[in-house]
Amino acid sequence: MPTLKPTASNERIAALDYLRGFALLGIFIANMLFFHTPYVYIDPFTWFRSLSDEVSHMWVDILFQSSFYPLFAMLFGYGMNMQYEKAVRLGKPFVPTAAKRMGILLLFGIVHAFLIWPGDILITYALMGLIFMWMLRLPSAILAAIGAVVYIVPMALLTLLTFIGEKLDPEGIMGAYVDITNVNRSIEAYGGGTFGEVTAQRAADWMFMNMASIPMALFMILPLFMFGAAAGKSRLIEKASDKWKKWILPAILFTAAGLALKSLPYFTDLRYTSQMLQDSFGGPILTVGYVGFILLFLQSGLVRKVFHPVASAGRMSLTVYLTQSIIATLIFYSYGLGYYGKLPVSLGTWLAVAIFAIQCILADLYFQKFRLGPFEHIWRRLTYGK
């Protein structure tokens, strides 16, 4: 009798691993701002004093911020759809196994958020996954249509409300943006506090970031899962090598449109409205452009060979994501090297690139002997029992 098992190595789609790898790099570069700076409590457009920091932040903001987490979310949906279709082929129930996987992912997220880094995304993914698993039986077109409505309508309304508020009372919006009290608390705790004080600050930061963001994930993350699953049902990535020419125009147009929207805060006085457009629409649009160019570059055997370690990192995405947080917090937090609040933005960015490069090399070496990443192995063992 067929049983529902994890995906074997020979069933993997290589392009998905490359895309996950590049998504992990982009997310880490964006997250690095949160690792070494009280980023959630500041106005980044006025916080940085040196020209170097301002310019470095601008490029990270335009090229990486909100441009790679949509890719990772869509790939998550793509992967869940693959698991669903495998369960259907084998005639096995999908929901019980998926629920167990999401429950274990939730536990990973709780440990990560409260004992390592409060910027965790795994809790949100697990909660949205518990909703999303019931939607995978829907056809591709319906998933994409629902995702578009659920995402675009609330984001457009929120952007409109921001515009109205900024027009009526621009000083009121700007005055509430910087939280000096929590800025100081973060610097004191992460920069020089005990482990207990750091843990308390982590909990406070998580609450601050997630009281609104988890409910908003219904409109920002869940639709991205839907888009990814719709693409999976259409075999969009699998067909890319045969239909690569069809990706050229979308790659160019979406990249150009995404970069234009992502640059808006630097060319308009409506800073908060433009930031809404930048993150809510510019980020996902630029994501599609990035996907197009990555898939086009992967048509080259030389590119695939040179960046194979990136694909290896993508194969163990949970391990890479968690170890990025462990390494970064050991560098910046007081119980490690204590560099919190002391690093220029440019140096933090290049540090992220360097750490990720080392992770890629180690992942490539690791897979010469093992089939699953360390945390992936734990996840699999807890889910399937063997």
N, C-alpha and C positions, 0 to 999 in steps of 0.2 A: 504494500500500500504506500503511495507517495506521501511524503511528509514535508512540512514547510520548514526549510532550512535557510541559513544565511547564503548570500550570493557567493558562488565560487569564483576563483580568480579568473577562470577562462570565460566567465559570463560577464565580466566587467566591460564597461564602455570606456575606452581610454580617454576620449575627449572630455568626459565628465570629470575624470581625475585631474586633468590639466586645468579645467575651469575651476574646480574646487581649490586647487593649489594657488592659482592666481587670486581667487577670491580671498583666501586666507592671508595672502600678502597685503592686499589692499585694505582689508579689515584691520590688520595689525598696525599698518601705518596710521590709519585713522584713529585707532584705539590708543596709540602711543601718546597722543595729546592728553587723554584721560588718565593714563598711567602716571605721568610725571607732573601734571598740572591740575588744579581744582577746576577743570574745564566746565563741569556742569553748572557751576555757580558764577561764571564770569561772562562778560561780553567779550568774545575773542577779538572783535574789531577794535576795541579800545584797550584791551588788557596788555598786549605785548608792546614793550617800550622800544626795542631796537628795530632798525629797519630790516635787519637780517631775519628776526623772528616774524615780523609782519609779512615779509615776502614769502618765507617758508610756510607760514600758516596759510597764506592765500593759495599756494599751489597744492598743499595737502587738502584744503577745503574744496577746491575746484575739482581736482583730479581723483580724490579718494573718498572724502567724507560723503556718506550716503550714496556712493556709487558702487560699492562692492557688497554691502550687506544684502541689497536686493538680489544680487546674483546668487549668493549663498542660500538665501531663502527660496529662490526659484529652484535651485538644484536640490534642496531638501524636498520640495514638492515633487520634483522629477523622480528622485529616488524612492519616495513613498509610493508613487504610482507604479514603479517597477516592481516593488514588493507586492503591491495589490494584484497586479496582473499575473505575477508568479503564483500567488495563492489561488487565483481563479483557474489558471492552467492545471494546477495540481488538485483542484477540487477541494481545497482546504479553507476553513474560515479565516478571514484576514483580521477582523476587528480584535479578537482576543489577543493575538500576538502583537498587533500594532499597539494596543492599549498597554500591554506589558512593556514594550519597548519605550513608549512615551513616559510611563511611570518611572522606569529606571533612568531615563534621560532627565526627568524632573529631579531625581535624587542627586544626580551629577551636578545639575544646575544649582541646587540649594547649597551643596558643599562648596561649589565654586564661588557663588555669590557672597556667602557669609564668612568663608574662611580664607578665600584667596583674593577675589576682585569683585566689587559690586556692579561692574558693568556687564555682568553675565547676560547672555542671550538664550542659554539653554532652557531656563525656566519658561520663557516666553514660547520658544519652539515647542516644548513639550505640551504646554497648555493648548496652544493653537493646533498642535498635531492631534490631540484628543478630539477636537472638533472636526478637523480636516479629514480624519480617517473615514468618517461617515459619508463624505462627499465624493469619494474616489470612484464610486459607481456611476457618476454622471458622465455623459459624453464630453469630449474635448471642447466642442463649441460652446456648450452650456457652461462648463467650468470657466472658460475664458470670459464669457459674457457676464456671468455673475461676479467674477473677480474684478472686471472693469468697472461695473456699477458700484460695487462695494468700496472700491478704492477711490475712483475719480470723484464721485458725488460728495462724500464727506470731506475729502481733501480740498476740493474746489470751494465748498461752503466755508471751511475753516480759513482758507486763504482770503476769501471775500470778507469775512468778519475781521480778520487781521488788517486788511486794507482799510475798512471803515473805521476801525479803532485807531489806526495810525493816522488817518486823516483828521479825525475828530480830536484826538489827544495824543500827539506823538510823544510828548514829554512823559506822559503817564506810562506808556508802554516801556519807554527806555529807562525810566526811573526804577522800575520794578525788576529790571533784568539782572543786575549784579547783586549778589548776596554776600556782602563783606563778612558777616558773622560766620557763615559756613565756609567761606574761603579761608579765614583764619583758623577755624577749627580743623579743616582738612590739612593745612600746612603743619599745624601743631601735632596732630595725631599721626599722620603718615610720615612726616619728616622727623619726629623725635619722640613719639609716644611709645608706650609699652605695647606688647601684642594685644593685651586686653583693650587698650584704648584704640588701637587700630581696628580691632574687630567691632567695637562699638561704632566707630565712624563708618566702617563698611556697611553696617546695618542701617545707619541713618542715611547714607548715600543711596543705598538700594531703595529704601522707602521713598526718598525724594524723587528718584528717577523713575520708579515703577508704579507709583500710585496712579499716574495718568497713562504711562506708556503701555502697561499691560492691557487695560481696556481698549486703548487706541490700536493695539496689535490686531484687533478684530478687523480694522480697516486698513492697516498698513502691512502686516505680516501675512495674515491669512490669505488675502488676495494674491500675494506673491506666490504662496504655495499653490494656489489654484492655477496661476499662469504656468508655473513649472510643470504641474501635472498635465495641463492641457498640451504643453509642448511635448511631454513624454508620451502621451497617447497618440500624438501625431508623428512620433519618432523623429523629431526635429534634429536632434544631435546626431542620431545614427545615420540620417540621410545627408548630413552636411558634406561628407566627403564626395558624394556623387553629385550634389547640387550646390557645390561651393560658389559657383558664379552668381547664384541668386543672393548670396550674402554680401556681395560687394557694395551695391547701392545702399541697402539698409545700414551697413556698417558705417559708411561715410555720412549718410543723412542723420542717423541717430546720434553719432558722435558729435557732429557739428551742432545739432539742436541741443543736445545735452550740455555741451561745453558753454553754449550761449546762455542757457538758463542757469547753469552753475556759476557763471560769472556775474550775474545780475547784481548781487549785493555790493559789488565793487564799482558799479557804474550808475547807481540810482540813490536818491535820498530816502526812498521808501525801503529802508533796510530790512524791516521785519516781514513785510509783505514779500519782498524779493527773496528772503531766506526761506519762506514757506514754499515759494515757487522753486527755489534752488533744490531744497531737500525732497519735497514731496513729488515733484515732477521731473526736475532736471536730473536728479540722481538715478531713478529707474530708466529714464530715456538714455542716459549715458551708459548705463549697464548694458542695454541691448547693443549699443555701438561697440562696447568692449567685447561682448560675446562674439559679435560678427568678426571683428578683427582677429581675435584669438583663434576662432575656427578657420579663418583664412590662412593664418600663419601656420596652423597645424597641418596644412596640406603639404608642407615642406618636410621631408624626412630629416633634414639637418636640424630644423627647429625642434622637431619632436625629440631628436637625440640629445640636443643641447639642454633642453628644458625637461628632460625625463625626470630628474630629481624633483621638479615642481609637481609632476604628476604623482610621484611617490608620496610627497607631503599631502597631496589631495586624497590619496588612498587612506591615510590615517588622519583625517581632518579633525576628529574629536581629540586625538592625542596632541596634535600640533596646536590646536586652539587652547587647550588647557595648559600645555607646557609654556606657551607664550605668556599666559597670565602668571604662571609660577616664576618664570625667569624675570619678567618685567618687575613684578612686585618685590622680588629679592634684590633687584638693582635699586629700586626707588624707595621702598618702605624702610622704616626705621630698624626693623629686625633684620634687614639685609645691609646693603651699602648706604642707604639713607640719602639718595640723591633726589628725593622728591622736591620739586620746586626749584631745582638748581640747574636744570639742563636746558640749553637753547633748543628751539623747535627743530632746527636743521639737524643738530646732532641726534636728537631723539628719533627723527625720521630715518637717518642713515643707520642708527643703531637697530631699528626695527628691520631694515633690509638685511643687515649683517646677521642678526639672530635668525631670521627666516632662511637665509642662505645656508647657515649651519644646520638648521632643522631639515632642509631639503637633502643635504648631503648625508646626514645621519639616517634619514628615512630611506634613501636609496640603498644604503648599506644594510639597513635593517631588513629590507624585503628580499635581500639575497638569501636570507636564512629563514625568515618568518613570513607567515601569510597575512596576519592581522596585526594592526598596531596594538600597543599595550592596553590602552583604554577601550579600544574596539573589542579586544579579546574579552575584557571584563564584561562589557555590554552584551556581547554575544552569549557568554557563559551564563549570565544572570537571566537572559531572555530565553535561551533554548535549553539550558541545563547541561549541554555537552558540546 
